[in-house]
Amino acid sequence: MKTDIEISSAYKMRDIRDVASETGIACEDLSLIGNHIAKVPETLIDEERVKKSNLILVTAITPTRAGVGKTTVSIGLSMGLNHIGKKSIVALREPSLGPCFGMKGGAAGGGYAQVVPMEDINLHFTGDFHAITSANNMISALLENHLFQEQDHGICLQEIVWKRVLDVNDRTLRAIISGVGAKSNGITRATGFDITPASEIMAILCLSKDLDDLKQRIGKIILGFKHDGTPFYVDDMGVAGAIAILLKDAMHPNLVQTLEGTPAFIHGGPFANIAHGCNSLVATKMALTHADYVVTEAGFGADLGAEKFFNIKCRKGGLQPKLTVLVATLQGLKMHGGGNLAKLQEKDPDSVEKGLANLEKHVQNLHNFGQSLVVALNKYGTDTEEEIALVRERCEKLGVPFAVNNAYVEGGAGAADLARVVVDTIQNKPSGALQFTYAEQDSIEDKIWKIAHGIYGAKNVFYYETARESMRRIEALGLVHYPVCIAKTQYSFSTDSKAYGVAHDFEMNIHDVIINNGAEMLVAIAGDILRMPGLPKNPQAKFMDIKDGVITGLS
């Protein structure tokens, strides 16, 4: 079979104005970026139509290092829904350069279930990530200048919590010393970088309803603390408006298309292991305004992405999903069943059987949210009917509809069966009202416990003194009502990345709780998770090239 980039390059893209007009978006409302990409103003969102549309969340079992093809399933399902005569749009996150050049390569789907132009989407796209990076680092520059210029007047901060960001995996920037050298170089201090998807600016953009809301949230960002313990905000420098200017275009959702011309909104890109893992609220609502069925995804497994989608994005945005699709692969199930990691493509029904415990745990968690489910097996060429039958039989015992997704090979036609099962389930057994894991008025410890114990399965939670100090500060500031976003490894229910299957009786260690005051959430740092990833021994960049204008290896 051809590579992803060969398949996408062979597709003759439709003019984006034609794609938009079929959704009901007028050409004059588009800000065109060439013939195949457009920005759409969030003013076109119709909240009444949002409530009437069918929102479908795609999540997954705990993934392998190579993922489970959740984006491929999301794109394929949307194409499959259109294939059977429904009006569907897919709403996805933007890829980060870190994984594209690092472990996973491109993140625009795969095979015949891709969004295009694939190269643009995976690389600089419309510049949203660069705008977020610039906005974040402009705040850093303005803060450093403010402290430098005012130091002779006794103006200083006891603690600075704001970090710079960069959209690459660069482990050497995790901890640095800045301001080294002459006095004119600024104040010497220890600091560091996070990756752009972990920036609070990214979280703010994805949760804001419009540019005014975004500006107000930026002003609330806490940059540090004064000697009397009070916060120092972006608004204290009077620059929230200037930062919002850098994001004025990035705030608008991006419209592209799939390989079958299905509309796709791609906007925002927080990771689910270190941030809230969902695309922007405005992109999701834009899609809901212009389609009867909207497919969206949340990053990594359901314990991370889906939990945050429900408890943060849906809670703050008033969204009510009609259905959740839980993606599984035989390779993922074999990994969780103790199979040889080097031989996951080989037939191993025993490991599949054992690995189904991981799927069952996710099914239970999603049912606890009040969600109706469909399990989608993302099919690979090495899968056997015997192994697929094991998954189907287990789903029957669980009372969960099951379908095989073959969109990777067959496009929308390969997801038609999944689409029919999804439509039938929505029509006959839609999800009930969302049941959140915790209440807003719960204490921080109660919120963390309800996630760690109720969803992950932890027997207890240990807090380092830094976390305890942070929680006392949060209580003093009156911010306990914010939802909690736990940052932890995506490869296990526990904080041990190699504890596959369903981890039991483990302790979760919380190192710190970071205030994202503009995003209105609290980020609990669990285990040894890092907010600036590093590159693997053989990064994907080694296999990428461009010759005569043709890119290879971006898949």
FISE-304117 format. One record per residue (C-alpha): residue in three letters; x, y, z. Coordinates in pm, whole numbers, padded with zeros to 5 digits, always signed. Each point is the difference from the previous one (the first is absolute). Layout:
BEGIN
ALAXYZ
...
***
This chain:
BEGIN
MET+00000+00000+00000
LYS+00113+00357-00069
THR+00129+00218+00281
ASP-00229+00259+00158
ILE+00172+00286-00175
GLU-00016-00177-00337
ILE-00374-00056+00046
SER-00069+00358+00105
SER+00215+00142-00281
ALA-00199-00194-00260
TYR-00332+00146+00117
LYS-00134+00295-00200
MET-00123+00235+00269
ARG-00327+00187-00039
ASP-00003+00377+00021
ILE-00062+00079+00367
ARG-00271+00249-00102
ASP-00202-00290-00144
VAL+00053-00205+00317
ALA-00113+00294+00212
SER-00308+00080-00208
GLU-00127-00356+00037
THR+00004+00047+00378
GLY-00189+00329-00025
ILE+00301+00228+00049
ALA+00001+00286-00249
CYS+00318+00067-00198
GLU+00009+00362+00114
ASP+00032-00121+00362
LEU+00322-00188-00072
SER+00353+00128+00044
LEU+00172-00201-00271
ILE+00352-00139+00038
GLY+00051-00121-00354
ASN-00266-00214-00164
HIS-00020-00281+00255
ILE+00012+00157+00347
ALA-00218+00268+00154
LYS-00052+00173+00331
VAL-00363+00027+00114
PRO-00114+00269+00249
GLU-00146-00129+00326
THR-00289+00246-00043
LEU-00163-00261-00227
ILE-00067-00229+00297
ASP-00373-00047+00069
GLU-00052-00128+00356
GLU-00352-00124-00077
ARG+00124-00214-00287
VAL+00287-00122+00220
LYS-00254-00148+00241
LYS-00187-00185-00277
SER+00301-00166-00164
ASN+00141-00341+00098
LEU+00343+00018+00161
ILE+00207-00321-00013
LEU+00319-00035+00203
VAL+00271-00238-00121
THR+00232-00126+00274
ALA+00206-00315+00047
ILE+00142-00273+00217
THR+00339+00074+00154
PRO+00221+00048-00308
THR+00324-00157-00116
ARG+00304+00218-00072
ALA-00124+00023-00359
GLY-00357+00085+00108
VAL-00315-00186-00105
GLY-00111+00203-00302
LYS-00258+00211+00181
THR+00033+00287-00248
THR-00031-00242-00292
VAL-00321-00138+00151
SER-00138+00351+00065
ILE+00062+00105-00361
GLY-00122-00334-00134
LEU-00320+00011+00206
SER-00083+00349-00123
MET+00055-00114-00359
GLY-00201-00314+00073
LEU-00292+00206+00128
ASN+00000+00204-00321
HIS+00033-00323-00197
ILE-00331-00125+00145
GLY-00175+00331-00071
LYS+00048+00196+00321
LYS+00138+00353+00026
SER+00317-00027+00204
ILE+00305+00212+00088
VAL+00310-00108+00191
ALA+00164+00232+00256
LEU+00361-00078+00092
ARG+00307+00142+00171
GLU+00292+00144-00192
PRO+00318-00214-00004
SER+00306+00111+00194
LEU+00344+00009-00159
GLY+00136-00186+00303
PRO-00161-00340-00074
CYS+00014+00055-00378
PHE+00380+00019+00008
GLY+00030-00225+00305
MET-00174-00325+00085
LYS-00323-00022-00198
GLY+00046+00194-00323
GLY-00303+00166-00161
ALA-00336+00034+00174
ALA-00247+00066-00281
GLY-00150-00350-00011
GLY+00128-00282-00216
GLY-00054-00197-00318
TYR-00324+00103-00170
ALA-00131+00166+00317
GLN+00199+00323+00001
VAL-00055+00373+00015
VAL+00174+00206-00267
PRO+00217+00183-00090
MET+00187-00249+00216
GLU+00345+00164-00019
ASP-00132+00344+00096
ILE-00212-00134+00287
ASN+00294-00192+00145
LEU+00250+00281-00037
HIS-00066+00375+00039
PHE-00367-00016-00111
THR-00156+00345+00056
GLY+00256+00113+00257
ASP-00225-00051+00305
PHE+00271-00183+00194
HIS+00254+00268-00083
ALA-00243+00270+00112
ILE-00053-00180+00331
THR+00374-00047+00045
SER+00060+00370-00078
ALA-00276+00116+00234
ASN+00131-00217+00284
ASN+00359+00116-00046
MET-00098+00364-00051
ILE-00150-00015+00350
SER+00333-00137+00125
ALA+00194+00280-00169
LEU-00234+00267+00134
LEU+00017-00147+00350
GLU+00381-00016-00002
ASN+00017+00357-00130
HIS-00245+00122+00263
LEU+00208-00150+00279
PHE+00329+00125-00153
GLN-00124+00356-00047
GLU-00158+00022+00344
GLN+00266-00178+00209
ASP+00155+00325+00123
HIS-00341+00100+00133
GLY-00028-00310+00216
ILE-00236-00179-00239
CYS+00063-00375-00004
LEU-00183-00329+00032
GLN+00067-00263+00264
GLU-00087-00274-00250
ILE-00046-00009-00378
VAL-00215-00289-00126
TRP-00035+00093-00369
LYS+00215-00199-00244
ARG+00093+00046-00362
VAL-00113-00258-00257
LEU+00120-00145-00328
ASP-00175-00245-00233
VAL+00286-00248-00020
ASN+00109-00288+00222
ASP+00315+00150+00156
ARG+00097-00156+00332
THR+00296+00240+00046
LEU-00244+00290+00047
ARG-00194-00154+00288
ALA+00215+00181+00255
ILE+00224+00295-00092
ILE+00161+00313+00145
SER-00104+00322-00173
GLY+00140+00352+00018
VAL+00362-00118+00016
GLY+00273+00257-00069
ALA-00009+00378+00018
LYS-00255+00176+00219
SER-00170+00129-00315
ASN-00086-00363-00087
GLY-00265-00003+00271
ILE-00037-00165+00337
THR+00178-00335+00030
ARG-00237-00276+00109
ALA-00089-00364-00038
THR-00284-00067-00241
GLY-00091-00242-00279
PHE-00215-00085-00300
ASP-00317-00205-00049
ILE-00120-00124-00338
THR-00256+00229-00165
PRO-00296-00244+00042
ALA+00053+00032+00379
SER-00017+00381-00005
GLU-00283+00159+00192
ILE-00052+00217-00308
MET-00086-00318-00194
ALA-00250-00104+00267
ILE-00151+00348+00004
LEU-00041+00013-00378
CYS-00172-00339+00003
LEU-00244+00098+00277
SER-00078+00360-00102
LYS-00330+00084-00168
ASP+00128+00303-00193
LEU+00283+00254-00018
ASP-00138+00213+00285
ASP-00021-00306+00224
LEU+00354-00096-00103
LYS+00133+00347+00087
GLN-00170-00005+00338
ARG+00144-00344+00077
ILE+00350+00107-00103
GLY-00019+00289+00244
LYS-00076-00246+00282
ILE+00313-00212-00057
ILE+00211-00021+00315
LEU+00366+00064-00082
GLY+00142-00012+00349
PHE-00046+00103+00361
LYS+00106+00309+00190
HIS+00177-00007+00338
ASP-00333+00042+00178
GLY-00132-00313-00172
THR-00239+00178-00235
PRO-00004-00098-00370
PHE+00152+00205-00279
TYR-00221-00015-00310
VAL+00044+00084-00367
ASP-00249+00281+00064
ASP+00249+00151+00248
MET+00220+00080-00300
GLY-00292+00128-00207
VAL+00085-00213-00303
ALA-00293-00244-00038
GLY-00123+00189-00304
ALA+00341-00013-00166
ILE+00020-00378+00052
ALA-00352-00042-00137
ILE+00110+00178-00319
LEU+00252-00278-00063
LEU-00286-00252+00025
LYS-00273+00180-00192
ASP+00028-00228-00305
ALA+00092-00312+00197
MET-00333+00031+00182
HIS-00191-00088-00319
PRO-00052-00373-00076
ASN+00169-00148-00308
LEU-00211-00168-00268
VAL+00152-00273-00218
GLN-00129-00328-00149
THR+00046-00376+00009
LEU+00106-00216-00294
GLU-00369-00028-00089
GLY-00079+00370+00032
THR-00158-00025+00345
PRO+00039+00334+00184
ALA+00247-00001+00289
PHE+00065+00266+00263
ILE+00351-00027+00142
HIS+00080+00240+00280
GLY+00207+00003+00318
GLY+00233-00273+00115
PRO+00049-00065+00374
PHE+00139-00343+00092
ALA-00219-00214+00228
ASN+00289-00129+00212
ILE+00118+00350+00100
ALA-00303+00220-00081
HIS-00374-00046-00062
GLY+00040-00180-00334
CYS-00294+00141-00194
ASN-00037+00213-00311
SER-00146+00349+00037
LEU-00350+00056+00128
VAL-00072+00243-00285
ALA+00100-00259-00263
THR-00226-00264+00155
LYS-00291+00243+00022
MET+00064+00122-00354
ALA-00025-00358-00122
LEU-00316-00060+00205
THR-00153+00313-00155
HIS+00052-00130-00353
ALA-00053-00378+00019
ASP-00243-00255+00141
TYR+00278-00231+00122
VAL+00331+00129+00134
VAL+00289-00232+00075
THR+00271+00127+00234
GLU+00278-00166+00196
ALA+00185+00038+00327
GLY+00364-00097+00031
PHE+00147-00334+00108
GLY-00210-00248+00203
ALA-00340+00066+00153
ASP+00154+00034+00347
LEU+00174+00317-00116
GLY-00167+00151-00307
ALA-00362-00100+00058
GLU+00014+00080+00372
LYS+00122+00353-00076
PHE-00239+00038-00293
PHE-00294-00068+00231
ASN+00116+00160+00326
ILE+00161+00310-00154
LYS-00107+00071-00358
CYS-00362-00118+00022
ARG-00046+00148+00347
LYS+00134+00341-00106
GLY-00149-00001-00351
GLY-00342-00146+00076
LEU+00049-00290-00242
GLN-00201-00322+00022
PRO+00138-00291-00206
LYS-00256-00241-00144
LEU+00248-00288-00025
THR+00359-00102+00068
VAL+00198-00226-00234
LEU+00272-00200+00176
VAL+00280-00094-00241
ALA+00201-00319+00050
THR+00263-00183-00202
LEU+00109-00360+00026
GLN+00359+00117+00041
GLY-00101+00220+00293
LEU-00195-00283+00161
LYS+00295-00237-00043
MET+00229+00251+00170
HIS-00238+00026+00295
GLY-00030-00377+00009
GLY+00371-00050+00053
GLY+00090-00073-00361
ASN+00352+00036-00134
LEU+00036+00368-00092
ALA+00220-00089-00297
LYS-00260-00242-00139
LEU-00331+00185+00041
GLN-00082-00048-00368
GLU+00019-00377+00033
LYS-00301-00216+00086
ASP-00044-00030+00378
PRO-00361-00061+00108
ASP+00097-00070+00362
SER+00148+00347+00040
VAL-00306+00154-00169
GLU-00225-00180+00248
LYS+00203+00119+00298
GLY+00030+00353-00139
LEU-00377+00041-00017
ALA+00010+00090+00370
ASN+00137+00339-00103
LEU-00291+00052-00238
GLU-00248-00104+00271
LYS+00143+00253+00245
HIS-00044+00281-00253
VAL-00355-00119-00079
GLN-00086+00011+00370
ASN+00145+00349+00039
LEU-00188+00135-00301
HIS-00328-00153+00119
ASN+00057+00180+00331
PHE-00006+00327-00195
GLY-00347-00097-00127
GLN+00129-00075-00349
SER-00143-00241-00252
LEU+00286-00177-00174
VAL+00106-00161-00323
VAL+00329-00190-00013
ALA+00186+00045-00329
LEU+00279-00241-00085
ASN+00247+00190-00217
LYS+00104-00274-00242
TYR+00357-00070-00107
GLY+00111-00223-00286
THR+00149-00255+00241
ASP-00322-00047+00201
THR-00163-00344-00006
GLU-00372-00077+00004
GLU+00052-00226+00302
GLU+00144+00288+00203
ILE-00263+00247-00120
ALA-00270-00249+00105
LEU+00138+00005+00356
VAL-00055+00375+00023
ARG-00346-00024-00155
GLU-00104-00273+00244
ARG+00124+00196+00302
CYS-00192+00308-00113
GLU-00315-00210-00036
LYS+00043-00119+00361
LEU+00044+00361+00110
GLY-00310+00107-00194
VAL+00203+00245-00208
PRO-00050+00033-00379
PHE+00308-00095-00203
ALA+00122+00080-00350
VAL+00318-00037-00201
ASN+00148+00315-00150
ASN+00187-00052-00328
ALA+00014+00362-00110
TYR+00378-00011-00021
VAL-00025-00227-00306
GLU-00347+00080-00136
GLY-00073+00358+00105
GLY-00362+00087+00084
ALA-00131-00330-00135
GLY+00225-00180+00248
ALA-00165+00188+00288
ALA-00359-00034-00125
ASP-00081-00289+00234
LEU+00137+00197+00295
ALA-00201+00305-00111
ARG-00323-00203-00013
VAL+00058-00140+00349
VAL+00072+00351+00128
VAL-00317+00146-00153
ASP-00212-00289+00124
THR+00134+00036+00354
ILE-00057+00376+00004
GLN-00355-00044-00125
ASN-00094-00282+00235
LYS+00227+00035+00302
PRO+00165+00342+00018
SER+00214+00099+00297
GLY-00173+00136+00304
ALA+00092+00320+00180
LEU+00371+00022+00074
GLN+00098-00129+00342
PHE+00311+00192+00101
THR+00269-00171+00208
TYR-00002+00275+00261
ALA-00193+00311+00095
GLU+00145+00348-00041
GLN-00031+00063+00374
ASP+00204-00309+00092
SER+00342+00058+00154
ILE+00308-00038-00219
GLU+00094-00322+00179
ASP-00350-00140-00050
LYS+00010+00080-00371
ILE+00339-00164-00045
TRP-00107-00301+00208
LYS-00320-00052-00198
ILE+00201-00006-00324
ALA+00298-00197+00133
HIS-00209-00261+00184
GLY-00324-00001-00197
ILE+00147+00010-00351
TYR+00364-00112+00028
GLY-00043-00249+00287
ALA+00259+00145+00243
LYS-00013-00123+00360
ASN+00131+00331+00136
VAL+00143+00337-00102
PHE+00323+00140+00145
TYR+00067+00374-00012
TYR+00351+00146+00002
GLU+00041+00311+00215
THR+00020+00217-00314
ALA-00348-00123-00095
ARG-00130+00063+00353
GLU+00137+00355-00007
SER-00160+00060-00338
MET-00336-00129+00121
ARG+00012+00226+00305
ARG+00070+00292-00232
ILE-00291-00099-00228
GLU-00233-00016+00298
ALA+00115+00344+00119
LEU-00065+00143-00346
GLY-00350-00149-00011
LEU+00066-00211-00311
VAL-00099-00340+00136
HIS-00305-00009-00229
TYR+00215-00041-00313
PRO-00001-00344-00167
VAL+00312-00215+00033
CYS+00213-00100-00298
ILE+00232-00285+00099
ALA+00329-00020-00192
LYS+00130-00358-00007
THR+00130-00271-00230
GLN-00236-00102-00279
TYR+00122-00360-00013
SER-00161-00130+00318
PHE-00286+00062+00241
SER+00275+00050+00259
THR+00300+00234-00003
ASP+00225-00291-00101
SER+00019+00011-00380
LYS+00075-00374-00016
ALA-00290-00115+00219
TYR-00215-00124-00289
GLY-00344-00157+00021
VAL-00190+00122+00306
ALA+00227+00118+00281
HIS-00117-00083+00352
ASP+00084+00119+00352
PHE+00247+00265-00107
GLU+00085+00333+00160
MET-00025+00318-00202
ASN+00253+00268+00089
ILE-00092+00364-00059
HIS+00309+00219-00029
ASP-00168+00335-00051
VAL-00331+00169-00085
ILE+00038+00282-00252
ILE-00253+00281-00023
ASN-00125+00073-00352
ASN-00209+00297+00108
GLY-00073+00122-00352
ALA-00107-00346-00115
GLU-00182-00041+00334
MET+00141-00342+00081
LEU+00257-00157+00232
VAL+00273-00222-00146
ALA+00109-00276+00240
ILE+00345-00138-00092
ALA-00001-00375+00069
GLY+00290-00244-00007
ASP+00302+00087-00212
ILE-00192+00163-00289
LEU+00189+00278-00176
ARG-00157+00300-00172
MET+00289+00022-00245
PRO+00046-00339-00170
GLY+00329-00126-00139
LEU+00077-00161-00333
PRO+00034-00380-00035
LYS+00321-00174-00108
ASN-00117-00005-00362
PRO-00228+00301-00050
GLN-00235+00007-00296
ALA+00200+00294-00135
LYS+00273-00244-00108
PHE-00242-00156-00250
MET-00138+00326-00141
ASP+00127+00178-00310
ILE-00097+00235-00280
LYS+00120-00036-00357
ASP-00127+00187-00303
GLY-00269+00145+00224
VAL-00131-00342+00105
ILE-00004-00081+00373
THR+00057-00357+00116
GLY-00007-00166+00343
LEU-00274+00220+00148
SER-00231-00286+00099
***
